[in-house]
Amino acid sequence: GLRIELDEITEKLISLGFIKNAVSIIRKVNNIDAICSYVILDNSIHSEDEIKKLLAEKLPNYMVPSHIIFMDKLPITLNGKIDTKNLPEVKVKENIFIKSSSKTEKQLEKIWTNALGLEKISATSNFFEIGGDSLASIRIVSDIYSTLHIKIEIKDIFENPTICKLAKYIESINPKEEKTKRINKTSISSDKLYPITASQRGIFYTVSKSEDNISYNTPFGILFNGIPDIKKLENAINKIINSNQAFRTYFVTENNDVYQKVAEKIDFKLKVTNYKNEDFIKPFDLGTPPLMHIELNKFRWKSFTSA
């Protein structure tokens, strides 16, 4: 999943030079967890959008705060630390509601409301000011592809953060000229980044929302009537993994987007236990291949099961 380093966000904010103090937390905005940064500026004047653009050059997009709140001072505890519990709630700006008019705008509004958990969204509302973040944008990119059959990137939402702007951008794309990037098996390299599919984006978004997510795990078991040769079984599994690129694929976040990479080689070690492992079904770290768990469990004498 995605690891959000709040201290790093705060450090990058202060490193901009015009922010005297800051603190970053995750809190509910429109019932959605969002990164909120509270900042104290020096005597200069800077907008929220300007700060976000500067941070986007220093942080992966999923760590850019959804909300930046300007403060005259930060609440302090008796111990002299910033009192995060007494930071003010985030108030989302309420603009004049502009109803979606075109077919594309109406389709986007439906996609956005589903992703953000809102009943309706103005066509001119800024995605990041109404609770949107990079994880929600991953889902939106996936849903746009599934619904409109148009492939866009996360950066397109950052550059077109309202329904009307994104609709115009999508309408400017000619589906006939859109080229689907395909991976040539003979050119696979462990050093290269490869684009992910719409379905992979959806899975990545869902799994990244929670470190305990196992919704896409597909466990199964194989019963052996006799005791297998453990070394040969391990060698066979290694041969399968290293002869199939899909089993060596994992995911990384680089250049403000999500990509897949293929490990050059994996040295898989088969775990053997004499008991039923109740913790066998567990979440995956999508950044560590192989994305599979295999154990050999001995239940009874002369009877093994592998899952």
N, C-alpha and C positions, 0 to 999 in steps of 0.2 A: 504494500500500500504506500500511500504518500505520507511522508513524515514532515510535519510542520514544526519548524523551529521558531518559536515566538521570540526568543532572545535574539536570534539572528535578524529577524525582521526589525526589531527595535534598534539593533546596532546599525543596520543599513539606513534607517531613518535618520539617526543622529549623524551618520557619516555624510549626509547630504550637505551639511555645513550651516544650514539656516534653521535647524531644529535644535533647541537647547535641551529638551528632555522629552522622553516618550516612553510609552509602554504599550505592549500589544497583548490582546487576550482573544479568546474565542467565546462568543456569546450568541444567544438567540436573537435573530432579527427576522421578523415575519415568520417565526417558528422554524427558522433554518439556522444551523450553526454557521457563523460567519466570523472571519478574522477582522477585528476592530482595533485600530491603532489610535491612541490618544496622544496628541503632540502639543508641545509648547513651542511656538515660533519665536525667533528673535524679532528684531524690529522690522524685518522685511515682510512682504506680502506674497503669499503663494497659495494657489488654489489646490483643491483636493485632486483634480484631474492631473495637474502638473506633477504633484508628488507621486501619484500612481505611475505615471509614465516614466519618471526617473527611477522608481523602484523596479519597474519591469526590466530595466537594463542591468539591474544588480541581483535580482532574485528570479527563481522560476515562477511562472505565472500563477501557480497554485498557492504561492506564498505572498502574493501581492494582496494587501488588505482590501476587503470589500468596502470598508468604511474607514475614513480618517476623520477624527473628531478634534477640532481645534479647542484647546483649553488655555485659560489664563494661568492655572496652576493645577497640579495633580494632588489628589488626597493622599495624606501620609499617615501611617500607623504610628503608634507610640514608640515603636522600635526604629522609626525613621525610614521605613520602607514604603514603597508606593502601595496604597490600599486599593487593590483591584476590586474588592467587593463594593466599594463606594463610588466607583466610576459611574457616571450618568448613563442611562439607557440610550441606545441609538435611536434617534428620531429620523425616520425616513422622510425625505422631502415630498410634499404633496403638490404635484403640479396639476394644471388643468387637464382633466381627462379627455384624451383624444381617442375616439373610437377607431379601431382598425377598419380600413375601407376596402383595400384590394384583397383578392383571394389569397395572395402570398402572406399579407399582413395577418389575416384571420387565421391562417394555418400556423404562422409563427406564434401568435398570441396563445393558441391552444397548447403548443409545445412548451412555451415559456411558463404558462400557468401550471402545467403538470410538473415541470422541473422545479419550480419555486414554491409550489404549494399555495398559490394565490388564486382568488376567484376571477379576477380580471386585471388586466395590465394596460395602461395607456400606451398608445403607439409611440409616444415620445418619452416614456419613462426610461431612465438609464438603467441598464441591466444590473450594474454593480451598486446602484443606490437603492435598489429594491430587494436586496438580499442575495444577489447572484455572486458566484465566485467561480474559480476555474474548474472545480469539480462539477458544478452545475452546467458549466459550459461544455464539458466533455459529454454529458448526457444530451445536451441540446444539439451538439454536432452530430451525434449518433441518431437522434430522433429526426433531424432534418434530412439525413440521408435515407432513413427508412420511409419517411413520409413524402418528401419531395424528390427523392432520388437525385439530390444535388450534393456533391461532396465539397464541404468547406472546412476550414481549419479553425482552431481555437483562436488564433490571432485575428481572424476575421470578425469575431464577436467583440474583441477588444477594440478593434478599429471601427466597428459599426455597432455600438452598444445599445441602440434602441431598435424597436421592432420596425419602424419605418425605414431607418437607415439600412438595417440588415436585409429587409425585403427588397429594397432597391438594388443592393449588391447582388443578392441571389438572382433577381430578375435580369441582371446584366450578364449572368453566366449563361453561355450557350451550351446546353447539355450535349449537343453533337460534337462540340469542340473539346468537351471535357475528356481528358485522357485518364484512364485508370492505370495507376502504377502497378506493375506486376513484377514479382521477384523471380529472376532467372536462377534456377537451381544451380547452374554451373558457376554463377558469379557470387554465391553466398560467401560473405566474409565476416569473421567475428569482430572486425573493427568497424563495420558499417552499421548505420542506423536505417531501419526499414519502416515505412509507414504502416500504421495499423488499420484494420478494417473497421467498418461502422459497428459490427457486432462486438469486436474486441474492445472498442471504446465503451460500449454499453457495459460490458463485463468489468472493465477496469474501473469505471465510475462506481458501479455497485459495490465492488469489493473494497475500493479505497475509502468508502464512506465509513467503514467500521473495521477495526483490526480483528474482530472476532467473526467476520462474515464467512460462512461456509456454504452459501446458497448455491454455488456452482460446483461444489465437490460432488463427484460421482463415484462413491465407494462400491466395491464389489469384492467377492471372495472366490478363490479357486481351491477346491478340496483335493488333496493328494491321498491316494490309498496307501502309499508307502512313504518311506523317508527318502526325500530326493537328495541328490548330490549337491550340497549347498554351494560349493565352489563353481560347479558347472552352471547352476541356476543363476548365480551372480554374473558369471561371464556372459550368459545368454542375454540377461537383462541389459548389460553394458553394451553388447553388440547391437541390440535393438535401439537403444537410446542414441548411440553414436552413428548409426546408419540412417537415422531419421531426424531431419532438421527440426520438425515440429516438437520433438521431445527435448530439444536443446534450446528452445526459444524462451526468452524472458523479456521483461518490459523495463524501460528506463524513461526518466523524464530529463530531456535535454533540449536546449534551444527553445525553452518555453512551450514544449509540446511533449506528447507521449509517443514513444517509438518502441519497436521490437528489435531485439538483437538475437543473434544465434551464437551460442558458445561453441568454440572450436572443438572441445572435447570435454567429456564429463567422466570422472572416475566414480562410478556409483558403488556404494558399499551396502550390501544387503544386511538389514538388522534381523537378528534371530532372537526370539523370546520363548520362554516356556510358559507363558500366560497370555490371556486375552488382554490386549492393550485397549483400555477404555478411552484413552486419549488419541487413538489412531486417527480419528476424523478431526482434523484441526485446520486452521486457516493457513493459506499459503502466503509466502513472501513473493510477490510477483517479480521482484528483482533478483531472485536467486533460483537458477535452474538446477535440476530439472523440476518442473512444476508437477510433481507426482510424489506420492508416498507409497513405498512398498515395504512390507514386513513379512517375515515368515514366522508364524505362530504355531507352537506345538501345543495342541489341546490334549491329545491322548498319545499313549505309546503307539508308535507306528502310524500316526496320523498327523499330518501337517495341513495348515491352511495358509494361503497367501492372499493378501488383499491390497 
